[in-house]
């Protein structure tokens, strides 16, 4: 298989490469669903991981982003980005396949150590491969219409990721044999096999020869220069605050659902799927609003929704898990997934938009560096705090006593992992403050964003369904409220 750069990339080569990129992304998302996220956390819990170990596993991918700094030098020195990417991801996926052997290690402490070391190596190699791939695709797809390409990548990635998560969750939940850890071995083996299929498609994408480049900026200068720009310094502070507040709690939602609420793995994976599908379905709407309004306005709406969902998680199970808890959790995950889509899109666009022309590499690298450090620290801090909160509880309730009868109504209750959701919610107020200090251009109110989002949703619904009544039912509250506001008062 040829991995050296192609002297000439023809239009036919480019079209074949685009199709291969879609297939690579789809199979790569299947790898993530079968190996990472919910499955990785469940596996660690089965091995007896403490809250701190869960936090450490969540922090490792953030720390691994630092590997992009030496990866830039590696790309500039070798100038063979396809070879770097293919080798890095192949070794990474071989290690994922090797995770299938961890349950067969006799010592439980050695099992956890092997998992941590493998996760570190997998994410470091993934960071190197991702850095090389970004440079490769930036040149390959320059001046190419990429909207359709990335929408197809997103669609098939969501389909295969959802399918993979569903298979892995049901496999773990309904494993018929005595040793449940072996179900994870099967999932990891499937992930490794899917990874090799993904790599085979990636290797078919053409790579143009790298052009000349300016001398690399020293690391110290690259870190200093964005902080001298007052407005971009606010972007960096905002991104650090967002990563700190969100990753203090988000990595532990799976643990909360599995351990504290007691839901099986199959149910937890369907909640994850609901969130991912909502994310994918609303990404197009957020993208249109980002072009029309502003990234700051989208964040002003999506951030409160996201943090509101985090703090709503404990309220779904007050005072204990009940019949409505699971439906409420699905609603929370759907809203959280939609909000996360807007946040991910707007934060990425905000950095690209406000970085000065010609200095994007240094400025965006700084955003990645600070965000990764904040996310890693937050995950470790969350794991440490969860251990301290394990034996603590805070509750507010109304107590009513009458002759022959006493009643208590719990209105607020936080236990163990739920404290992290409350702290994250409180930190979210500072995130919104940091956002308010950024200057992106014309200020747009949150109400306009919500109205435009509803209008875009209605337009998309019209295109998807010929049933006029469906749109009328769904949008009834918005239409009636707007009519009421326009109606003159008596």
N, C-alpha and C positions, 0 to 999 in steps of 0.2 A: 504494500500500500504506500503510495507516494505521499510524503508528509512535508516535503520541501515546498517553498513558495512556487506558484505557477508564473512563468514568465509572461503569459498572456491569459487573460480571463475573458472569454467570449460571452456574448449575451446568452447563448444556450447554457454555458457553464454557470452563469449567474442564476438563471432560472432553476437549473437542477440544484444549485446550492441553496436557494430559498426553500425549495421543497424539503431538502435534507434538514434545514434548520428547524422547520416545523416539526418534523419527525423526531429530531434530536430533543427538542424542548418537551415534546409529549412523553417520550420515554424517560427523560430525566426527571420529570414531575412524578412519574410512577415510582422511580427510585426513592424520591423524597417521601412519598406517601407510605411506602413499604418499610422504610428504614428510619425516618426521622419523625419529628413532631410527636404525636400522640403515642406512636409505637415505641419510640426510643424511651420516652418517659415511663411507659408501662413496663418495659423491659428492665429499666433501672430499678423501679419499685419492686419488681419480682426478685431482683438480686439483693434487695434489702437496703437500697440507697436511702440515706438520711436527707432531710431538706437541704442541707448544705451541698451535698453531692448533686442533687437535682439542680440547684442554683449554679454549681460549677459546670455541669453539662450545658446549661443554657448560656453561660458566659463564654465558653470556649469559642463558638462561632464568631463572637464579636472580637475577641482577642486575635483570632486567626486573620482578621482583616488587616492587621498590621503587616502581614506577609506581602501585601500588595506593594509596599515600599521597595523591598529587594526584588520583587517580581518585575517592577518597571525597569530596573537595571538589567535584569536577566533578558528581558525582551529586547532592550536596546543593544545588548551585547551579541546575542545569538541571531536576532532578526528572523526567527523562524517560529512564528506565533502558533501555527497549526501544530507543529511538532510539540511545542511546550504544552499547549492545551490538551492534546490527545494523550500524551504521556502522563501528565498530571492527573487527569480525570480517570485514566485507566488504572493507575496505581491506587487512586482513591477508592474506586469501585471494587478493586480486588480486596481492599481492606474491609469494605462493607460486606463482601462475601465471606471474609474471614471471621466476621462477627458471629456467623452461624456456629462457630466452634466454641465460643465463650461458655455456653451452658455446660460443655463437657469438661471444663476445668474444675477440678475437685474443690479447691479452696475458695469460699465465697469472697474473701477479701481480694484474692487474685482475679476473680471474675470482674469485680468493680474496677480494679486497677487496669485490667486489659481493656475494658469498655472506655474508660477515660482516656487512656493513651491512644486507642484507635480513633476516638472522636477528635482528639487534637490533631492527629496526623491527617485524617480525612478532611477536616475543615481547612487546615493549612494548605494541603494540596489543591482543594477546591478554590481557595482564594488565589493561588498562583495561576491556576487554569482560567479562572474568571477574569483576572487582570489581562492575561494574554488574549483571551477571547474578545474582550471589549475593544481592545486596540485593533484586532483583526476585523471585527464586524464594522467598526467605525469607518475603516478605509473601504471595505468591500461594498458597503451599502451607502456610501457617500453619493448624494444626489439621486438616490433611489426613493420612490414612494414606499414608505415602510408601514403606513397605517394598516393596510390589508394584511401584510405579512405578520405584524405583531398581533393583530386581532385573531388570525388563524392560530398562531402560537398559543395565545391565551386560551382560546376555545378548547383546543385539543389537550393542552396542559391541564385545564380544569377537568375535562372528561376523564383522562387517565388517572389523575391524582385522586379524584373522587372514587373511581373504580378500585384503585389500589388500596385506599384507606378502608373502603367497605370490605374488601377481601381480607385484608390483614386483621381488621377488627373482629369480623365474624370467625376467622380462623382461630384467634386467641380465645374468644369467648366460648366457642363450641369445640375446642380441642378435645378429642375423645380419649386421649391417653393420660397416663398418670402425671408425667412431667410436663407442666405447662410451659416451661422455658423452651421446650423443643418446638413449640408453635412459633416462637420468635425466631428460632433458627431457620425454619422454613421461610418465614417472611424475609429474613436477611438474605437467604440464598436466592429468592426470587428477585430481591432488589439488586443484588450483584449481577444476576443474569440480565435484567432489564437495563442495567447500567452499561453492559458491554454492547447491547443493541444500540443504545443512545450514542456511545462512542463511535460505533461503526458509521452512523449517519453523520456525526460531526466531522469525521475524517474525510467525508466526501464533499465537504464545503470547500470551494476554491479559496486560495489565499493569494492575493496580489503581493508582489514584491514591495517591501517597505521602502518608502521614500526617505529622503534625507530629513534629519531632524535637528533642532537646535540643541546646543549643549544642555545637559540636564541641570536643573536648578538644584543647588545644595539643599539637603533636607531641612537644615535650620532656617534657611531663607524661605523655603516653601511654607514652613509652619508660621513664620513671623509675618509675612506679607499680608495675608488676609485680615489679621487683627489690626492692621493700620487703616483699614477701610471701616469707618464707623458703622455703616449700614450692614455690611456683610458680617461684621463682628456680632451684630444682633442676630443674624441668621445662624451663626455658629452657636451662640448661647441658646437660642431657641431649639436647635437640633439636639444639643446636649441635654437640655431640660426635658424634651420630648422622649428621648431614648431612656433617660433616667427614670422618669415617671412611669412610662409604659412597661418597661422591662422589670420593674420592681415586682409586678404582679402577673403580667401576661404569661410568662413561662410556667406558672404554677396553676393555671386554670385546669389543665388536664389532671394534675394531682388532686386538686380540690374535688373534681367530679368523680374521680375513681375512689379516692380514699375517704373524703369527708361526707360526700353525698351517697357514695356506695353504688354508683351506676357501673354496669359492666362495660368492657372495652368496646363491644359492638355498638352500644348506645353512644358512647363518647365519640367514636369515630363518625357517627352520623351527624352529631352536633358540629364537628369540625367540617364535614362536607357541606352542611347548610351554610356555614360561615364563608367557605371558599366559593360556593356557587353565588351567593349574594355579592361577594367581592367582584367576581368576574362579570356578573350581569349589570352591575352599576358602574363599572369602570368606564364604559363608553359614555354614560351620562356625565360622569365627573369630567371626562376629557373634553366634552363639548362645553361644559360650564367653565372649565379652566381657560379655554381659548377665548370665551366671550366675556367673562367677568375677571376674576383674579384668583391667584392661588391662595392669597391671604384670606379672601372672603370664604373660599371653600373650607380652609382650615378652621375658620371661626365657627363654622357649622359642624364639621365632622369631628373635631376634637371634643367638644362637650358631649356629643352623642357617644363617642367611644368611651370616655371616662364615666359617663352616666351608666353605660352598660356594665362596666366593671363593678361599680358600687351597687348595681341592681342585682348582681348574682346572689349575694346573701339574702336579699329580700324574697327571692323566689322560693326559699326553703324555710320561711319563718312560720311557726317555731321549729318545725321539723319538715322533712320531705313529705309532700302530700300529692294529691292527684293532679293538681295544676302545676306542680314544680317543673316537670319535664316540658310541657307546652310553653311555659314561660321561658325556660332555658333555650328552646328553639328560637323564640322571638328575639331574645337577647343576642344570641349568636348571629342571627340574620342581620340585625341592625348593626352589630359590631363589625361583621364582615363588610357591610356596605360602607360604614364609616372608615374602616381601615383602608379600603380601596381609595377613597378620596384623599385620605392622609398620605398614603404612599405616593400617589400621583402628584399631589400638590407640593409635598416636601421636595421631591426630586426636581420638579419644574422650578420651584422657588430658587434653589441653588443655581440651576442653569441660567435662569433669567437675570439674577443679580450679580453673577460673577462677571468681572470686566472682560471684554473681548480680548482674546489672546492670552489670558491668564487663567483659563478654566481649569487646567490640570492642577495647579497649586491650590486654587480656591476650593475646588470640589474635593481634593484629597484631604484638605483640612476638615471639611464637613464630615467626611467618612471617618477620619481619625478620631475626632472629638466624639462623634456619635457612637462609634464602636467602643471607645473607652468608657463612656457613660453607660452604655448598655451592658457591658461586661461587669462594671462595678455594681450596677443595679441588680443584676441577676444574683451575684454573690451576696449582696446585702439582703436581698429578699430571702435567699435560702437561710442566712443566719438569723434574720428576724423571725422567720417561720418556726425555727427551733425554739426560740424564746417564747413565742406566743402559743406554743402547743398546749400548755397547761393553763391558759388564761382565757377569760371570757368577759365580754362587756354586753350588758342587756338593759334595755329600758322597757318598762311595761306599766300598764294601768292595772291597779288592783281594786276590785270592788267587793265589799263585804256587806251582806245583808243577813237578817235573821235566818239561820239555817243554811246559808249558802255563801260561798266565796269564789270569786272568779278573778283570773288574771289574763290580760291580753298583752301579748308581746308585740311591741311596735318597732323595736330595733334590737338587733342581736349580732354580735361579731364573735366568732370563735376561730382560733388557729389561722388557717389560710385567709379567712375573710378579713382579718386585720390588714393584710397586704392590699386588698382591693380598696379598703377605705383610705389607706395612706396614699395609694396611687391616685385616687380621686382628689385628695387634698392637694397633692403636688400638681395635679392638672390645672389648678387655678394659677399657679406660677407659669406654667407652660403658656396659658392664654395671655398672661401679662407680657411674657417675652415676645409672643407673636404680635401683640398690639404695638410694640416699639419698632417693628420692621416697617420700612417705607417701600412699598412696591409700586405705587402710583395712585390712581384714583381710589378712594376709600368706598367700598360697597357694603351695604348693610347685610346682615345675616338673613333678614326677611326676604330680600331680593333673591338670594341664593336658594332659599327654600321654595319660593314661588317658581323660579326658573327650573329647579330640579323637578318639581311636580309637573310643569309644562312639558319638559323633555320626556318624563316618564309617560305622560299621556300620549305624546307623539309616537313614542316607541310602541305603546300598547295598540294604538290605531294601526300601526304597520303590521303588528303580529296577529291581531284578532279582528275579524269582521263583525264581531258582536258589539253593537253600539251600547247595549245595556251594560256590558261588563265594565266599560270605561266609566259610564255614568255612576255605577254603584261604587267603584273604587274611589273615584274623585269627588263623590258627593259632598264630603265635609269641606273640601277646599272651595268648591264652587259655591256652596251655600254661604260659607263665611265671607267670601269676597263680595257676593251679592249683598249680604247684610251690611258690609262696610260701606258700599256705594249707596245704599238706600238712605234717603234723607230722613232725619229724625223728625218725629211729630212735634 
